[in-house]
Amino acid sequence: MNGYIDINMIKASVLLFLALALYKMSFNSSRTNFLVKTMVVIMIAVNIYLYSDALENTQRFKDNKLLICTNHSIGSKHIYLVSKNEGWEIYDSYFKKDSLLIEAYKCKEK
């Protein structure tokens, strides 16, 4: 949370607004067009949401913050402390240490 503004609430509000606008537009088109448009908007919104989280986390990393990241594999969940001091680096939208890559959106600030 940044002060009194919760960025996740803003993202959810934008997504809700887009969904409602698309719903209103659906009355002027066929049901199939509505479903296709809805799926496209949802996919775009999810990608924007994840990308913005990745950008926020890479900025936190650059600011020498300690991040807690999760990496799921079949049947297990691994948790890592990620920071420059721990030997991690930024690789595109991932954090990299040796041959291990963790998607930056899967982290939160400690």
N, C-alpha and C positions, 0 to 999 in steps of 0.2 A: 504494500500500500504506500503510495506517495502522498504524504500529508493527509488531506481529507479526500483525495481522489483515488478511487480504486480502479486501476487500469483494466482489471478483468471485468468489472461491472460495466465499464464503457464499451468494451468489446462485446459483451453479451447484449447490451442495449442496441448497438449497431446491428448485430445479427438479428435481433428480434424485429427491428425496424425494417430490415431488408426482407425478412420472411413475411411480415404483414403487408408490405408494399407488393410483393410478388403474389400474395394471396388475393389482394384486391384486383390486381391485373388479371387474375385467372378467370374472373367472371366474363371477360371479353374474349376468351380463347378456349380451345378444347382442353379437356382434362389431361390429355397426353402432353400437350405443350406446357401445362402448368407443372406437371410432375418433372418434366425435363428441366424446366427453368429452376424449379426448386432444388433439384439435385445439383445443378451447376452452381447456384448461389451458395449452397451449403458447402460444396467442395472448395470453392474459392474462399469462403469465410474461414473454414478450418485451416486452410493453408496460410492465410494471412495471420491468423491467430498463432499458429505454431511458429511461423517465421518471425513474428514480432517477439515472441518469447525467446527464441534463439538469439535475436539481436540484443535483447535486454541482458541475457545471460553472458554473451560474449563481451558486452560492455562492462558488466560487473567483474568478469574475469580480468579485463584490462585494468580495472580500478583496484586490482589486487584483493578482491573479495574472495572468501572461501565459499565454494558451492558444494551442495550435496546433490549428487547425480545418481540416477538409477539406470540400470541396464538389465533388461529382461531376456532370459533365454528359456528354452523349454523346461518347465518345471522348477525354475529358480529365478530369484531376483537378487542382483548384485548392487550394492551401494558403494559409491566412491566419493572420497573427498577430493575435489578438483580445485587446484590453484596453481599459480606460477611457482610458488615455493615447493609444491609437491612434484614438480617436474613436468607438468602438463603444458600443452601449447594449443593454440587455435589452428584448426585445419578446416577451412571452409565454414560450415555451420556445425562442426563437430569439435569436441575436445579430444586431443590425441596424446597418448603416452605410450611409448614404444609402438607396438602394433595394435593397441586397443583404441577404438574409436567410440565415443559416446555422443549421441545427438544432443546438441546444446539446449534444445527445448525441454529435455527431460531433467533439468536441474532446477534447483531453487537455492536462494541465498541462505547460508547458515545463520 
